[in-house]
C-alpha cells in the first residue's frame, strides 16, 4: 500500500493538486504531458531503485496510477 500512496502523492504534485481517479489515463485526460514522464520516471527509478527499460515505457505500465503501482510492485519483486 505504501507504493500506491507515494505514487499518488507524486502524481498529485505533478498535476498541481488535482485528485485523480486511480484508473484514469493520465495522458489522454491531459493531466500529464510527455515532459512530466521524465520527472515521473526519475521519481520511480530513484524511489524504488529500479530501472525502467524502453520496452516497459508505455500506457500499459504508466498510463494510470493503478498501472504504475502494478508495474513498480512487479519490478521490485524481480
C-alpha positions, 0 to 999 in steps of 0.5 A, a space after each residue: 500500500 505504501 507504493 500506491 500512496 507515494 505514487 499518488 502523492 507524486 502524481 498529485 504534485 505533478 498535476 498541481 493538486 488535482 485528485 485523480 481517479 486511480 484508473 484514469 489515463 493520465 495522458 489522454 485526460 491531459 493531466 500529464 504531458 510527455 515532459 512530466 514522464 521524465 520527472 515521473 520516471 526519475 521519481 520511480 527509478 530513484 524511489 524504488 531503485 529500479 530501472 525502467 527499460 524502453 520496452 516497459 515505457 508505455 500506457 500499459 505500465 504508466 498510463 494510470 496510477 493503478 498501472 504504475 503501482 502494478 508495474 513498480 510492485 512487479 519490478 521490485 519483486 524481480 
